[in-house]
């Protein structure tokens, strides 16, 4: 089965309902690296419901999982998460009910042997008052599905990182078991847990979820730029460029220009950049 352009462009899901509570909020915070020091009062605000629980902004990326592209025709074994873009219309509450609509925005044909890039968008609103909560846009790179007859124009241009030394950097270690913890947020892909499967597709060990690396980058900005004020982050866009192995240290380099923080993520243990073209938008 191959991608059919008219079919994939018709894909949409509307009125899907989701709910989450403080358990999910705390589990996500732990999954992206919060509270490694359990006595750190600042991070306990995200992982302990003693007072008003704070939310890690990037949690929005996992709150509305929908099988929009299921059976769309691409080779699932050769699919990668290429990009993630998130706009927060207001800070996430620590618990809530969500109504979401999803659609395919475009399917770019890179040519036979060069793959396909499928852009999908999810709009989420509060069930309680109908107010917009967030917009999540995801780019899926289907490596084995070029030449299907889709759009051939240029795909969206990524954010450009400044050509100067970073203004600041933040190194955050990941745990050897972090993929096993993070997958409890909803992504049960065995590639992140099964050593036999990982080796069969060319990885020495199960890899960390791309969205966990994304959340770690968000945590670095939250900690370094925002002084743990989660209401400051209103958008976070990235392009994934390489996988992370659990236990590696992710270094986030940051450049601030007004309310825009440009960033990239690299590994301390290997000369590899794992997130490129990062853009964080700050409130005000």
Order of alpha helices (4+ residues) and beta strands (2+ residues): alpha-beta-alpha-alpha-beta-beta-beta-beta-beta-alpha-alpha-alpha-beta-beta-beta-beta
